[in-house]
Every structure is written in structure tokens, then in C-alpha cells.
Amino acid sequence: MEQQEIRQLHDRLKTNMETVIKGKGDVIDKVILCLLCGGHILLEDLPGTGKTTLVKALAKSLDCRFTRVQFTPDLLPSDLTGAHVYSQKTGEFTFRPGPIFTNLLLADEINRATPRTQSSLLECMEEGQVSVDGETMVLNQPFFVAATQNPIEIQGTFPLPEAQLDRFFMRLSMGYPDEQEEKNMLSAFREKSPLDDLKGVVTIDELMQARTLVRQMPVSDAVLSYIQHLASATRRDESIRLGVSPRGSLALLRASQAHAAVCGREAVWPDDVKAVFTDVLAHRIMLRGHNLNQSAQGACTALEQILMTVPVPTEKR
């Protein structure tokens, strides 16, 4: 696979998914960026806006192994990771894999599970492995977590702590469709769901090759310094109580590389960094006077102010 084929892969995925998800091209673009970077995504929006349908459309477009888990307060870590089960036939304990042994895991309403169950995802998301009873098992690759949560419900939920929010590459919102988009959706779903006829257009091998090429996208010292200066600015800003972690800086770098590759560039430009800046970092900061359920819009506003104040490097292109 060549660098220019990354854009073709992106276009195939997007075109296929848009037969189901109407009028949300920008959201689909960002989901594909996360996929190319090997990151995980948190979809936070009102019920019925298409979060689950979006993930299902992605899974079918990739033709990969897909598992959906409905998170509830009684869900145990072993319900996700699996457990050793005693076999009366053999007289031995054998490991029975849980639903986390998949390619694409939909963690539906993740904030309804207890912190103990939520934390069982940390090792899986960060290191791509599971530890059960002292035994470590590597997960299938690619391994991609798409979690959803409803921001308006508080009773019976357990908000994700900052340490776990930081594991998600991006936090996105679908939003309500406009009038024409909703009409197109009603027309497409009038007789049956177009999701039923969706076919795979990208293989697992193609995706893994694309991920390798994304990491090889050249980044100049000037752009690396720009990313570092932006991250440092979040740690000094008086309106921000908790700035971006080094993991966040690395995520910004990866997203910038993927954005440059999808745009068909030969190297990462500062424009690529600016294009993904708020989507990658808004959920990784805490504003002063806000709790963990802070306004996403407030975080975006603070980051946009930082973009305006940090000097942009100029380079010959």
C-alpha cells in the first residue's frame, strides 16, 4: 500500500457508511481518523441520534468481528474479559474468552457500569491485552473500542474519571440532523434499513497497512514544537485546571499524521494540527470551576483561544 492509497481507503469507508448515516460526513471523517490512528472513540449524545448505527455501519464496512455489550450496573469485569471455567469432563480449568476478544467492541452506555467494570477496559484499550488470574492474553488486532453515553441522564450512572477519558482518542457528538438530512434519512429507512445490505469495502489487512503508513508520515521539527507548545499552553492557561497529558500530545501528533495522509499531503502541516486539535483534546482538559461532567462547549472554547494565541510555524511547502 502507498501513501495515496490511504485517501482511497478513507473515501471507500466514508462513501459506504454514508449510505446509512445521512448528513454526518464530518463525524464519519473523524471516526475514520481514529481508526487509522489505532485510537478509541467516545460518542456522547442524546438517545436516538444514531450512535449505535454509526458503529454498526463501520463494523460492516470493515467486515470485521463485531461485538456489542450493553453496560449495566450489574455487569462484572469477567463478563467482559472472560474467566477460567472448570470442566467436569477434563477435570481442568479452561479459559472462556469474553466479548472483549473481538475487533470492534461497542460499549453501549458505558457510564451505566460501575467504576470497577469501567476500569477493566483500561488495560485493553491502552495495551491491547487482557490479564485474567495472572495470565496475560493479547487481543485481536485491530482492536477498536467505540463507547456511547447519554450526557443528560445522571441517576444510575457512573461518570467516567479523567484517567479513563484520557484513554479515548476523541469524544464526538452526532447532533440532530437538519431538516433535509432528516428527510433523506426517513426516505432511506422507509422500507428497510440500508444497514442490512451494507457490504465490507476495506479488509483488516488494508487497515493495518494504512495504520503503519500513517505513523510513517513525516513531521518536521517545527510542527513537533508547535504540538508541544499547544500542549504546554493548556497547562499554563488560567482557565484550565488540568491540562493535556503527554498521552494527549501523542494523540494530537497521530491525528495530525492521519489527517495529512487523508488529505494526500507528503508531510504534516500546522493546518493538520489545527484541524484535529479540539476534537482530540477537549475531553482531556478540566476547566476551573467545573467537575468531570464539564461542558464540552466550554472546553472547546478554551482550546480555540489557545489556538489563536500560540504562534503558528511557517515553513516552505
Secondary structure, DSSP 8 states (H G I E B T S, - for coil): --THHHHHHHHHHHHHHTTTS-S-HHHHHHHHHHHHHT--EEEE--TTSSHHHHHHHHHHHHT--EEEEE--TT--HHHHHEEEEEETTTTEEEEEE-TTSSSEEEEETGGGS-HHHHHHHHHHHHHSEEEETTEEEE--SS-EEEEEE-TT--TT-----HHHHTTSSEEE------HHHHHHHHHHTSSS-GGGG----S-HHHHHHHHHHHHTS---HHHHHHHHHHHHHHHH-TTEEE---HHHHHHHHHHHHHHHHHTT-SS--HHHHHHHHHHHHGGG-EETT--TT--HHHHHHHHHHHHHHS-------
